[in-house]
């Protein structure tokens, strides 16, 4: 798996930012910035460093 570039690949998932932004934070998750994602990485295993395939964020995005 190649490394992700936040600005090009993750932040481009704008359909998620409608509900997961600083104002709404659905599920207590903000996906608008890299720092916000890293601050929430342990919420429901959102991001698992070194094991992206097991992170819930990866699984949600990969399934669509």
Residue pairs with C-beta under 8 A, 6 or more apart in sequence:
1 52
1 53
4 10
4 52
6 34
6 37
10 31
10 34
10 37
11 17
11 32
11 33
13 31
13 61
16 31
16 61
17 31
17 32
18 24
19 26
20 26
20 27
20 29
20 30
20 31
20 32
21 30
21 31
21 32
22 30
22 32
22 36
27 43
27 44
28 40
28 43
29 40
29 43
29 46
30 36
30 37
30 39
30 40
31 37
31 57
37 46
37 47
37 57
38 47
40 46
40 47
41 47
41 48
41 49
44 56
45 54
45 55
45 56
46 55
46 56
46 57
47 55
47 57
48 54
48 55
52 58
53 59
